[in-house]
Amino acid sequence: MHTFRGPWPEGKSGAMALTFDCDVTYAYAPARPGPDGPRTGAALFEKQPKRLQGYSRGLYGVNVGLPRILDMLKRRGVSGSFYIPGANVERWPDDFRRIVDEGHEVGAHGHEHENLSLYKDDPDGERRILETCIAAFEKHLGQRPTGYRSPAWDMNLHSGRILMEQGIAYDSSLFAEEAPYLLSAAYPDQPDLLEFPIDWSLDDATYYMWFMPPHLMAQFHDPDEVFRIWQAELDGIIGEGGVFTLTCHPSVIGRHHRMNILERLLDHVTARGDIWLAPLSEIAAWVQPRMARDSATEAAE
Ligand SMILES: [Zn+2]
């Protein structure tokens, strides 16, 4: 399958993006879709979790994890990509405006972190969710997102087209490769949406998002073990000219012993010196015209 594996800026070997999914309470107290479409304004605030436990775990992400991540990125002069449900932007506009103010990318992540498998036969409902999310970004963050990450990495057959209609330039929710590709190259009848592949092994939730039994739960892992996995994947993917996309959640990675893994990974990136570390929006802007040129050349041959 055709993927983009360089050339990268300044002769770098490959690219890397630090991405953060800001689910806040929806990671622990998921919302059910409203009967009349996505909730917003007063209707949104009526819908609060009935149990404080899940709510408080999400709040840790916005109160502690997010500022800790932003402080670390500022100290190191690194920019990341933050994917946020629109309803969270509406609830905590000041916290999320800091992301924009400090020069990071903000991308769409559903409105109430909806389970999109419920919308597999309802493209209009899915379109309303995206429009509502984008409206919250425009109102509170002063910009339209150009990137998208689906809640729980779930994509329907119509999702790619809806994203492109709304001016989304890339998605980062699917697997299939270790370098950017177009959906049209991988799946039948899909549009030319640029995809930055992800993986569960490159997600902090896999190792640390713990739930009480009998729910699906991750065991807590030794940070050295997670670091070794991420470093091996980073070196392997960069060695083949791809893009290493790491997915973290402020409520999960924000603990001290886990932030250490990120710091060590960034130390490794600095020591190597051949990795282009940038938000996915910047990597997309580099890849897109070059991929289009590659396809045109292939078509002419
Ligand atoms: Zn999420």
Residues whose N, C-alpha, C, O or C-beta is under 5 A from the ligand:
A	BS01	ZN	D21 D23 P151 A152
